[in-house]
Amino acid sequence: MLNKLTAHELLEKLEKKETTVNDIATALSSRIQEVDPRVRAYVRLAQPGQINQCGLPISIKDNICTEGLNTECCSKILEGFKPPYDATVIKKLKSAGIAIWPNKLNMDEFAFGSSTENSSFGPTHNPWNLECVPGGSSGGSAAAVAADEAIWALGSDTGGSIRQPAAFCGVVGLKPTYGRVSRYGLIAFASSLDQIGPLTKDVRDSALLMNIISGHDEKDSTSADIPVPDYTQALHGDIKGLKVGVPKEYFIEGMDPETRKIVDEAINKLKSLGAQVAPVSLPNSQYAVPVYYIIATAEASSNLARFDGDQYGLRKAGIQNLIESYKQTRGEGFGQEAKRRILLGTFALSHGYYDAYYLRALKVRTLIKNDFDKVFSEFDCIVAPTAPTPAFKIGEKSADPLSMYLSDIYTISVNLAGIPAISLPCGLTKSGLPIGLQILAKPFAEETIFRAAYAYEQSTEWHKLKPKL
Amino acid sequence: MEYEAVIGLEVHVQLKTKTKAFCNCRIEFGSPPNSLTCPVCLGLPGSLPVLNKTALDYAIKTGLALNCTVQEFTKFDRKHYYYPDLPKNYQISQYDLPVCKDGFLDIQVDGQAKRIRIKRAHLEEDAGKLIHESGNSLLDLNRTGIPLLEIVSEPDIHSPQEAHEYLSDLKMVVEYLEVSDCDMEKGTLRCDANISLRPKGAQELGTKTELKNMNSFKGVKDALAYEIQRQKVLLESGEKIIQQTLLWDPKENKTVVMRTKEEAKDYRYFPEPDLPPFLISKEKIEQVKKALPELPKERLQRFVREYGLSEYDAGILVASKDRAGYSEECFCAWPDKNKKPVANWLIGPLAGQSRVPAKNLVELIDLVENKQLISHLTGKIVLEEMIASGRSPSVIIQEKNLAQISDQGALDKEAEAVIKANPKSVEDFKSGKANALMFLVGQVMKKTGGKANPKVVQEVLRRRLDNA
C-alpha cells in the first residue's frame, strides 16, 4: 500500500519513522511485479537483487543520463549505453537524499511521439484502459505514477511530452520554464525546446520535486541564473482575484465535445473559487504545429548526428567502409519515426531551404511568443485543455503521423514560447478516461501555476481517483 | 598570355588557452591518447558545451590586432559533416556572425608595402586525430574541442611570395599577442588556400581550387607555385579548371585530388541552440584594445627611432617577441648611445644561440669593443663559455687567463725571438712580400696562445724589421 501514497506523505512517514525506505522499495517492487507485465511502464522487468535503495525512490525517463545505469532513449541505436556521468537533475536528487530507481521508464524513441508506441521496448499501456496509449513521449513516466508503480517520476517535455501523457493517465505533469531546470545530461531531442519536469500524483509533489531539481547550472549555458523560490509556499489555496485567460483559439469546432465539457466545468470551478476569467486571443496558435515540426526536427537531425556507432551504442560489425558502416548502423538503429524526423530536419536545414523553412519558422516562433507576452501583460495565467481528446487506442494513429502530431496542438506553443505549464486531472470521460486541465503562466511564474493548480486540485477529488488494474 | 594568380588564405590558429573551448579539459601535448577528455568533448549524449571566455578574449584580442571590427553581437553555429574525428558529427563554429570581421594586415613584398584585407576571424573547436596503423584506424580525441581561430583573408594575394609574407607576418602578430604557439610543424598554425588564375588585367575571377595539407611555410610556397603552374598549363592548352579540393603532397612535390565540387558538402549550418548569443560591450572592446601589447611593426619602428638601428637590423631582431624583448634588455644595459655594437653581437655571434643574461652580454661586448681587453675572436670563445657555464665574462677571462697582451715590452721580446727564428720570412719581407709580415704576426700570436693584441704585435714587428 505504501506505493499508493504521494512522495510528501511518504517523506512525512519516513520523518516520523513510521516506515522505512526498504518497505517503500519492497512495496513498489511487488507492485511492479504485479502490474508492469500489463502496463509496461518500465523498459525492463526489475532484476531481483538490483533494488538497493537508500532514500525515497524516484523513477526516471530513459533519456536522462544516470551513471552506470542503462540510458538508451528507448532506441536500438543506444543499446547498452551506460553513461559515465549523472545528469545534473540526478545529482541534485541524489544530494537531496532521493534514490534513483534502477530501471528506467519507457518513452517514444528519442521522445519522438505522443503515444509511447515508438519504443524499441514496445508500447506502454494506459493503466485506465490497457487498450489505450498512455500518451507520450513520457508515457512510461505517466503510466508508472498512475499505476502506483512509481512514487513520482521525471519526464521531459519538448512539445507536450510531460503534459499530454499526464493528462491521458490522470496525473500531474509540469513543463517548467525553459532554463529553469538544467538540461545537462538530458539526451537532446530539440535543444531549444526540451525541459525536464516532474510527473507526480498531486500538485504538492510537483512543487517539492521542482524545489529539488530547479536552478542555475554552469554546465548548461541555457539555464537561467534566477533564484529558485520555495514552490510549496504557493500552495495556500487562495486564488481570489487571479486573472485567468481562456484562449478562444483553443476551443474550436471539431474538438472532442466531452473533453470540452469537462474543461469548461473546470474553468467554472476556478471562477467559483474567485478567479476572474475572461476570453483572450493567441492569434498565431494555428502556426504552432508546423513551426514546431520544422524547428524540432531541424534540431533533432543535428542532435542525432552523433549516433554513428563509433564510440557507444549499436555498431554494425564487419563493415570496412566508413560511410557504409554509418548507413547500416543508423539504418538499423533508428526506428521509423526517428528516421522520418531526421529526414525532415535535414531537409529543413539544407542549402537553399534554410531561409524558407528554418529561418521563417524562427520568425513565427517569435510571433507566437509575442502573443503570450501580450496576454500575460494583463493576465496571471491561461487555462486550456491539455489535449484535444482523451487517450486514443494503441495503433489508432500510428499509421497517420499528421493526426498524431495534432494531438499536441495545445501543448506545443508553450515550448515554442519557453513558458511553464502544468497539466492536472480535471475529470473522467464516460468511458473512464482521464482529462487534463492545462494552466500556463509567464516565464519563471511556476509559483502562479502551483497556486492555481493547488487551489483547483484541493477543491476537487480527481487527483484521488485510481485506475483499476 | 600572361596570367595573374588570385589567392586567399584560410589560416587556423590553435589558441593556447589552459582548457578546451567548451569544456574544462586541460590542453597539453604529448599526453596519452584520450586522457584529456570528458563527456562534453567526447560528444557523449546529454552533454552540453559551455564557452571558455578566455578563448573569446583571445579572439577579440587577435581581431583587434588585425584591425578587425569586433562584433558586439556574436553567436555560434553548428557545421555538420560526418567524420570519426568529430564525435558529435558537427563542429561548433561561427557562420554569419563571426566575432571579428573586416580587418587587414600590411605586408612588405620586395620593399613594397601591400595591404591584405581580412574578411573575418571566427572561433571554432578543433577535431580529434585519426591514426592509421597496420590496417586499423585509431582515434585520439585529446585535441577535440581545442579552440581555433580561423582567419580568412580576402583574395588579395597574388604570388607565393606574398602568401609567405602574409603568413609570416600573421604568425608574428599572433605570437606577439601570446595567444598561440603558431607552429606549423606541430599543427598549431594551419593554412589552406583558395587559388585561381585570370588573364592579367582581367576583373573577373577564374575557377578556383582549394589547397590543403600544406604543413610548412615552404609547403605553402611550393604548393602555390605548383598549382599556379598547373592551372597555367591547363589554361594555355584551352582546358577548363575543375573546381576541386587538392591535397599537397610534399614528398612527391605535387597535388592530389581530394574531392570535386559535385561532392561538395552541404554543412547545414544553423545557430547552436545550446549556446545563447554573446554580447560584447563597447567598453570591453575598448579595454582589450588598450591592453594590446606593442605589435611587431610598432616595435620595429621604435627600435629604429630609439636605438638608431637600420630597418634591416631591427626587422631581424623583432621577428620574434622573445628575441625582441631580449634585445631590448641588452640595449638598455648598454650605456652608450650607439647601440650598433650590441645589435651586431645579437645578430652575429649570438644569433640562434642560447641566451646569456643581458648584463653579462653587455659586459662582454664592452670588453671587446671598448676596452679591447680581448680580441673579437676570443670574445666568441668567451661567449661559448658563458653559455655553457653561465658565468660572467670577466670571471672566465681571469680564470682562463684570456686577457689580451698589449704590453709592448712583453710582445717585443716575443717579436725578437720570432724574427731570429725565421730569417727566410724576414728576407721575404724586405724584398717586398707583405704576406711575410702576416706570417710573423701569426707566429707571435701562436707563441702567446692567441692572447696577443694583433695590432700591437704588428707595430712591434714592423718597428724591429724597419730598424734591422
Contacts between the chains, C-beta under 8 A, distances in Angstrom:
chain1	res1	chain2	res2	distance
A	64	B	46	7.7
A	65	B	45	7.0
A	65	B	46	4.4
A	71	B	45	7.5
A	71	B	46	7.8
A	73	B	45	7.6
A	78	B	45	7.0
A	81	B	45	7.1
A	83	B	39	7.6
A	83	B	44	6.8
A	83	B	45	7.2
A	83	B	46	6.8
A	84	B	39	6.7
A	84	B	44	7.3
A	85	B	39	5.2
A	85	B	44	7.6
A	85	B	47	7.9
A	87	B	46	6.2
A	183	B	48	6.5
A	184	B	46	7.0
A	184	B	47	7.2
A	184	B	48	5.3
A	185	B	46	4.3
A	185	B	47	7.6
A	186	B	46	5.7
A	187	B	45	4.3
A	187	B	46	4.7
A	188	B	45	7.8
A	188	B	46	7.2
A	188	B	274	7.9
A	190	B	273	7.7
A	191	B	273	3.8
A	191	B	274	5.2
A	192	B	273	4.1
A	218	B	50	6.6
A	219	B	48	6.1
A	219	B	50	6.3
A	220	B	48	5.3
A	220	B	50	7.9
A	221	B	48	6.8
A	221	B	49	7.1
A	221	B	50	5.3
A	221	B	51	7.0
A	221	B	274	6.4
A	221	B	275	5.3
A	221	B	276	6.2
A	222	B	48	7.9
A	222	B	273	7.6
A	222	B	274	6.5
A	222	B	275	7.9
A	222	B	276	6.1
A	298	B	270	6.3
A	299	B	270	7.9
A	299	B	273	5.8
A	301	B	268	8.0
A	302	B	78	5.5
A	302	B	80	6.4
A	302	B	90	5.9
A	302	B	268	7.5
A	302	B	270	6.9
A	305	B	80	6.1
A	305	B	82	7.2
A	305	B	88	6.6
A	305	B	89	3.8
A	305	B	90	5.7
A	306	B	43	5.1
A	306	B	45	7.1
A	306	B	87	6.4
A	306	B	88	4.7
A	306	B	89	5.4
A	306	B	90	8.0
A	307	B	45	7.9
A	308	B	82	6.8
A	308	B	84	8.0
A	308	B	89	6.3
A	310	B	84	5.4
A	310	B	87	7.3
A	310	B	139	7.5
A	311	B	42	6.7
A	311	B	43	7.7
A	311	B	44	7.7
A	311	B	87	6.5
A	312	B	44	7.4
A	312	B	45	7.9
A	322	B	84	6.9
A	323	B	82	7.4
A	326	B	82	6.0
A	346	B	268	6.9
A	349	B	80	7.9
A	349	B	268	4.0
A	349	B	269	7.8
A	349	B	270	5.4
A	350	B	266	5.8
A	350	B	268	6.1
A	351	B	266	4.6
A	351	B	268	7.4
A	354	B	268	7.8
A	354	B	269	7.8
A	354	B	270	7.2
A	358	B	270	6.1
